[in-house]
Amino acid sequence: MTETHLPAITDGDVWLTRKEAAAYAKTTTGTLATLGYAHKGPRFFKPSPRKVLYKKSDLDAWLMGTAVNA
């Protein structure tokens, strides 16, 4: 799910690039991109056309199967 507002970068959570998120989730960047396009992956924030960021807590929720795709 793409965030529609600017999230607080200083909210205490760790932000990861798509490459870092893929390594953390033991998957590929392509898989994360495909899942994001299909609205089935973890929530992400896209501050620019070429940059995608994931909150570690959102990745954890997605990996545990408790993420809400709204």
The first five atom37 places (N, CA, C, CB, O) and aatype in JSON, in Angstrom:
{
  "aatype": [12, 16, 6, 16, 8, 10, 14, 0, 9, 16, 3, 7, 3, 19, 17, 10, 16, 1, 11, 6, 0, 0, 0, 18, 0, 11, 16, 16, 16, 7, 16, 10, 0, 16, 10, 7, 18, 0, 8, 11, 7, 14, 1, 13, 13, 11, 14, 15, 14, 1, 11, 19, 10, 18, 11, 11, 15, 3, 10, 3, 0, 17, 10, 12, 7, 16, 0, 19, 2, 0],
  "atom_mask": [
    [1, 1, 1, 1, 1],
    [1, 1, 1, 1, 1],
    [1, 1, 1, 1, 1],
    [1, 1, 1, 1, 1],
    [1, 1, 1, 1, 1],
    [1, 1, 1, 1, 1],
    [1, 1, 1, 1, 1],
    [1, 1, 1, 1, 1],
    [1, 1, 1, 1, 1],
    [1, 1, 1, 1, 1],
    [1, 1, 1, 1, 1],
    [1, 1, 1, 0, 1],
    [1, 1, 1, 1, 1],
    [1, 1, 1, 1, 1],
    [1, 1, 1, 1, 1],
    [1, 1, 1, 1, 1],
    [1, 1, 1, 1, 1],
    [1, 1, 1, 1, 1],
    [1, 1, 1, 1, 1],
    [1, 1, 1, 1, 1],
    [1, 1, 1, 1, 1],
    [1, 1, 1, 1, 1],
    [1, 1, 1, 1, 1],
    [1, 1, 1, 1, 1],
    [1, 1, 1, 1, 1],
    [1, 1, 1, 1, 1],
    [1, 1, 1, 1, 1],
    [1, 1, 1, 1, 1],
    [1, 1, 1, 1, 1],
    [1, 1, 1, 0, 1],
    [1, 1, 1, 1, 1],
    [1, 1, 1, 1, 1],
    [1, 1, 1, 1, 1],
    [1, 1, 1, 1, 1],
    [1, 1, 1, 1, 1],
    [1, 1, 1, 0, 1],
    [1, 1, 1, 1, 1],
    [1, 1, 1, 1, 1],
    [1, 1, 1, 1, 1],
    [1, 1, 1, 1, 1],
    [1, 1, 1, 0, 1],
    [1, 1, 1, 1, 1],
    [1, 1, 1, 1, 1],
    [1, 1, 1, 1, 1],
    [1, 1, 1, 1, 1],
    [1, 1, 1, 1, 1],
    [1, 1, 1, 1, 1],
    [1, 1, 1, 1, 1],
    [1, 1, 1, 1, 1],
    [1, 1, 1, 1, 1],
    [1, 1, 1, 1, 1],
    [1, 1, 1, 1, 1],
    [1, 1, 1, 1, 1],
    [1, 1, 1, 1, 1],
    [1, 1, 1, 1, 1],
    [1, 1, 1, 1, 1],
    [1, 1, 1, 1, 1],
    [1, 1, 1, 1, 1],
    [1, 1, 1, 1, 1],
    [1, 1, 1, 1, 1],
    [1, 1, 1, 1, 1],
    [1, 1, 1, 1, 1],
    [1, 1, 1, 1, 1],
    [1, 1, 1, 1, 1],
    [1, 1, 1, 0, 1],
    [1, 1, 1, 1, 1],
    [1, 1, 1, 1, 1],
    [1, 1, 1, 1, 1],
    [1, 1, 1, 1, 1],
    [1, 1, 1, 1, 1]
  ],
  "atom_positions": [
    [[0.85, -1.17, 0.0], [0.0, 0.0, 0.0], [0.89, 1.23, 0.0], [-0.96, 0.0, 1.21], [1.82, 1.32, 0.8]],
    [[0.63, 2.14, -0.85], [1.39, 3.36, -0.91], [0.8, 4.36, 0.07], [1.4, 3.94, -2.34], [-0.41, 4.56, 0.12]],
    [[1.66, 4.97, 0.84], [1.23, 6.0, 1.79], [0.78, 7.23, 1.01], [2.36, 6.36, 2.8], [1.42, 7.6, 0.02]],
    [[-0.28, 7.86, 1.44], [-0.77, 9.06, 0.76], [-0.3, 10.33, 1.43], [-2.28, 9.04, 0.71], [-0.48, 11.42, 0.89]],
    [[0.3, 10.21, 2.6], [0.82, 11.38, 3.3], [2.27, 11.13, 3.67], [-0.04, 11.71, 4.56], [2.73, 9.99, 3.68]],
    [[2.97, 12.16, 3.98], [4.38, 12.04, 4.35], [4.49, 11.45, 5.74], [5.09, 13.41, 4.27], [4.09, 12.09, 6.72]],
    [[5.05, 10.24, 5.86], [5.17, 9.64, 7.19], [6.27, 10.33, 7.99], [5.46, 8.15, 7.09], [7.19, 10.92, 7.43]],
    [[6.15, 10.22, 9.28], [7.17, 10.81, 10.16], [8.41, 9.94, 10.11], [6.64, 10.94, 11.63], [8.4, 8.81, 10.6]],
    [[9.47, 10.44, 9.53], [10.71, 9.69, 9.41], [11.34, 9.51, 10.79], [11.7, 10.39, 8.45], [12.11, 8.57, 11.01]],
    [[11.03, 10.39, 11.71], [11.62, 10.33, 13.05], [10.68, 9.66, 14.06], [11.97, 11.72, 13.54], [10.71, 9.99, 15.24]],
    [[9.87, 8.72, 13.6], [8.92, 8.07, 14.49], [9.54, 6.95, 15.32], [7.77, 7.52, 13.7], [8.83, 6.26, 16.05]],
    [[10.84, 6.77, 15.23], [11.52, 5.76, 16.02], [11.65, 4.43, 15.3], [0.0, 0.0, 0.0], [12.39, 3.56, 15.75]],
    [[10.95, 4.25, 14.2], [11.04, 3.02, 13.44], [12.24, 3.1, 12.49], [9.74, 2.76, 12.65], [12.74, 4.18, 12.18]],
    [[12.68, 1.95, 12.03], [13.8, 1.87, 11.09], [13.23, 1.83, 9.68], [14.71, 0.61, 11.37], [12.32, 1.05, 9.39]],
    [[13.77, 2.67, 8.8], [13.37, 2.7, 7.41], [14.41, 1.96, 6.58], [13.19, 4.15, 6.9], [15.61, 2.15, 6.78]],
    [[13.95, 1.11, 5.66], [14.84, 0.32, 4.82], [14.56, 0.61, 3.35], [14.68, -1.18, 5.11], [13.42, 0.85, 2.96]],
    [[15.62, 0.57, 2.54], [15.45, 0.67, 1.1], [14.86, -0.65, 0.6], [16.8, 0.99, 0.38], [14.8, -1.62, 1.36]],
    [[14.44, -0.69, -0.65], [13.89, -1.94, -1.18], [14.94, -3.05, -1.15], [13.38, -1.73, -2.63], [14.61, -4.2, -0.85]],
    [[16.18, -2.72, -1.43], [17.25, -3.72, -1.4], [17.45, -4.25, 0.02], [18.58, -3.12, -1.94], [17.57, -5.46, 0.23]],
    [[17.47, -3.36, 0.99], [17.62, -3.76, 2.39], [16.41, -4.57, 2.86], [17.81, -2.53, 3.29], [16.55, -5.56, 3.58]],
    [[15.21, -4.13, 2.44], [13.98, -4.83, 2.82], [13.95, -6.23, 2.24], [12.75, -4.05, 2.37], [13.53, -7.18, 2.9]],
    [[14.4, -6.37, 0.99], [14.43, -7.69, 0.36], [15.39, -8.62, 1.09], [14.84, -7.56, -1.12], [15.07, -9.79, 1.31]],
    [[16.55, -8.11, 1.46], [17.51, -8.93, 2.21], [16.92, -9.32, 3.56], [18.85, -8.17, 2.39], [17.07, -10.46, 4.0]],
    [[16.27, -8.4, 4.23], [15.68, -8.65, 5.54], [14.58, -9.72, 5.44], [15.11, -7.34, 6.14], [14.47, -10.59, 6.3]],
    [[13.77, -9.63, 4.38], [12.65, -10.56, 4.2], [13.06, -11.84, 3.47], [11.54, -9.88, 3.43], [12.24, -12.72, 3.24]],
    [[14.34, -11.93, 3.12], [14.87, -13.09, 2.39], [14.1, -13.34, 1.09], [14.82, -14.34, 3.29], [13.66, -14.45, 0.81]],
    [[13.95, -12.27, 0.33], [13.31, -12.35, -0.97], [14.08, -11.46, -1.93], [11.8, -11.91, -0.89], [15.18, -11.01, -1.6]],
    [[13.56, -11.19, -3.09], [14.25, -10.35, -4.05], [13.58, -8.99, -4.17], [14.31, -11.03, -5.43], [12.42, -8.81, -3.78]],
    [[14.31, -8.04, -4.7], [13.73, -6.71, -4.91], [12.6, -6.8, -5.93], [14.8, -5.71, -5.38], [11.6, -6.08, -5.82]],
    [[12.75, -7.67, -6.92], [11.71, -7.85, -7.94], [10.42, -8.38, -7.34], [0.0, 0.0, 0.0], [9.33, -7.96, -7.73]],
    [[10.54, -9.31, -6.41], [9.35, -9.85, -5.74], [8.64, -8.76, -4.96], [9.73, -11.01, -4.81], [7.42, -8.64, -5.02]],
    [[9.4, -7.95, -4.21], [8.77, -6.85, -3.46], [8.09, -5.86, -4.41], [9.83, -6.13, -2.6], [7.0, -5.37, -4.12]],
    [[8.73, -5.57, -5.53], [8.14, -4.65, -6.5], [6.84, -5.22, -7.07], [9.14, -4.36, -7.64], [5.85, -4.5, -7.17]],
    [[6.86, -6.49, -7.43], [5.67, -7.13, -7.98], [4.54, -7.17, -6.96], [6.0, -8.55, -8.46], [3.39, -6.88, -7.28]],
    [[4.86, -7.53, -5.72], [3.85, -7.57, -4.67], [3.29, -6.18, -4.38], [4.44, -8.17, -3.39], [2.1, -6.03, -4.13]],
    [[4.15, -5.18, -4.41], [3.69, -3.81, -4.19], [2.75, -3.35, -5.29], [0.0, 0.0, 0.0], [1.73, -2.71, -5.01]],
    [[3.08, -3.69, -6.54], [2.24, -3.33, -7.67], [0.87, -4.0, -7.55], [2.92, -3.73, -8.99], [-0.15, -3.41, -7.91]],
    [[0.85, -5.22, -7.03], [-0.4, -5.98, -6.87], [-1.12, -5.66, -5.56], [-0.11, -7.46, -6.95], [-2.17, -6.23, -5.28]],
    [[-0.55, -4.76, -4.75], [-1.11, -4.4, -3.44], [-1.23, -5.61, -2.51], [-2.49, -3.75, -3.62], [-2.18, -5.73, -1.75]],
    [[-0.25, -6.5, -2.58], [-0.25, -7.69, -1.73], [0.98, -7.77, -0.84], [-0.32, -8.93, -2.59], [1.08, -8.69, -0.03]],
    [[1.88, -6.84, -0.96], [3.1, -6.86, -0.17], [3.01, -5.95, 1.04], [0.0, 0.0, 0.0], [1.94, -5.47, 1.38]],
    [[4.14, -5.73, 1.68], [4.17, -4.84, 2.84], [3.93, -3.39, 2.42], [5.51, -4.96, 3.58], [4.19, -3.0, 1.28]],
    [[3.44, -2.6, 3.37], [3.24, -1.17, 3.1], [4.59, -0.54, 2.78], [2.57, -0.46, 4.31], [5.63, -0.96, 3.29]],
    [[4.55, 0.48, 1.93], [5.77, 1.18, 1.57], [5.48, 2.65, 1.34], [6.4, 0.56, 0.31], [4.33, 3.06, 1.21]],
    [[6.53, 3.43, 1.3], [6.45, 4.86, 1.04], [7.34, 5.16, -0.14], [6.85, 5.7, 2.3], [8.48, 4.69, -0.19]],
    [[6.85, 5.93, -1.08], [7.59, 6.24, -2.3], [7.82, 7.75, -2.37], [6.83, 5.73, -3.58], [7.0, 8.48, -2.92]],
    [[8.96, 8.22, -1.79], [9.2, 9.66, -1.76], [9.57, 10.26, -3.11], [10.3, 9.96, -0.78], [9.47, 11.47, -3.3]],
    [[10.0, 9.43, -4.06], [10.32, 9.89, -5.4], [10.07, 8.74, -6.37], [11.81, 10.39, -5.49], [9.88, 7.61, -5.93]],
    [[10.07, 9.01, -7.66], [9.78, 7.94, -8.62], [10.74, 6.74, -8.55], [9.81, 8.51, -10.01], [10.36, 5.63, -8.92]],
    [[11.96, 6.95, -8.1], [12.94, 5.86, -8.08], [13.27, 5.34, -6.69], [14.19, 6.32, -8.74], [14.08, 4.42, -6.56]],
    [[12.67, 5.88, -5.66], [13.01, 5.48, -4.3], [11.78, 4.9, -3.6], [13.56, 6.68, -3.49], [10.7, 5.49, -3.63]],
    [[11.97, 3.75, -2.98], [10.91, 3.09, -2.22], [11.48, 2.77, -0.85], [10.38, 1.79, -2.94], [12.57, 2.22, -0.74]],
    [[10.73, 3.1, 0.19], [11.16, 2.84, 1.56], [10.12, 2.0, 2.28], [11.41, 4.16, 2.32], [8.92, 2.13, 2.05]],
    [[10.6, 1.13, 3.15], [9.74, 0.26, 3.95], [10.08, 0.49, 5.42], [9.92, -1.24, 3.56], [11.25, 0.63, 5.78]],
    [[9.04, 0.51, 6.26], [9.27, 0.54, 7.71], [9.52, -0.9, 8.16], [8.05, 1.19, 8.48], [8.82, -1.82, 7.73]],
    [[10.5, -1.08, 9.02], [10.81, -2.42, 9.52], [9.59, -3.03, 10.2], [12.0, -2.37, 10.49], [9.34, -4.22, 10.06]],
    [[8.83, -2.23, 10.93], [7.65, -2.75, 11.62], [6.59, -3.24, 10.62], [7.05, -1.68, 12.53], [5.89, -4.22, 10.89]],
    [[6.46, -2.56, 9.47], [5.52, -3.01, 8.44], [6.0, -4.32, 7.81], [5.34, -1.93, 7.36], [5.19, -5.2, 7.51]],
    [[7.31, -4.44, 7.6], [7.85, -5.69, 7.08], [7.62, -6.83, 8.07], [9.35, -5.55, 6.78], [7.24, -7.94, 7.67]],
    [[7.85, -6.57, 9.35], [7.63, -7.59, 10.37], [6.17, -8.05, 10.38], [8.03, -7.05, 11.75], [5.89, -9.24, 10.44]],
    [[5.24, -7.09, 10.32], [3.82, -7.43, 10.32], [3.47, -8.25, 9.08], [2.96, -6.15, 10.36], [2.72, -9.22, 9.18]],
    [[4.0, -7.87, 7.94], [3.73, -8.61, 6.7], [4.31, -10.02, 6.78], [4.32, -7.86, 5.49], [3.65, -10.98, 6.39]],
    [[5.51, -10.14, 7.29], [6.13, -11.47, 7.41], [5.38, -12.37, 8.4], [7.58, -11.32, 7.86], [5.33, -13.59, 8.22]],
    [[4.81, -11.78, 9.41], [4.04, -12.55, 10.4], [2.6, -12.8, 9.92], [4.03, -11.81, 11.75], [1.84, -13.52, 10.57]],
    [[2.23, -12.2, 8.81], [0.9, -12.42, 8.28], [-0.18, -11.59, 8.93], [0.0, 0.0, 0.0], [-1.36, -11.89, 8.8]],
    [[0.22, -10.53, 9.64], [-0.76, -9.7, 10.32], [-0.9, -8.33, 9.67], [-0.38, -9.54, 11.77], [-1.57, -7.46, 10.22]],
    [[-0.29, -8.14, 8.52], [-0.36, -6.83, 7.87], [-1.77, -6.61, 7.34], [0.68, -6.72, 6.74], [-2.43, -7.55, 6.9]],
    [[-2.2, -5.38, 7.38], [-3.5, -5.01, 6.86], [-3.28, -4.28, 5.55], [-4.31, -4.14, 7.88], [-2.68, -3.2, 5.54]],
    [[-3.76, -4.83, 4.46], [-3.65, -4.16, 3.16], [-4.93, -3.38, 2.92], [-3.4, -5.18, 2.02], [-5.9, -3.9, 2.36]],
    [[-4.91, -2.15, 3.33], [-6.11, -1.33, 3.16], [-5.87, -0.23, 2.17], [-6.56, -0.73, 4.48], [-6.76, 0.56, 1.89]]
  ]
}
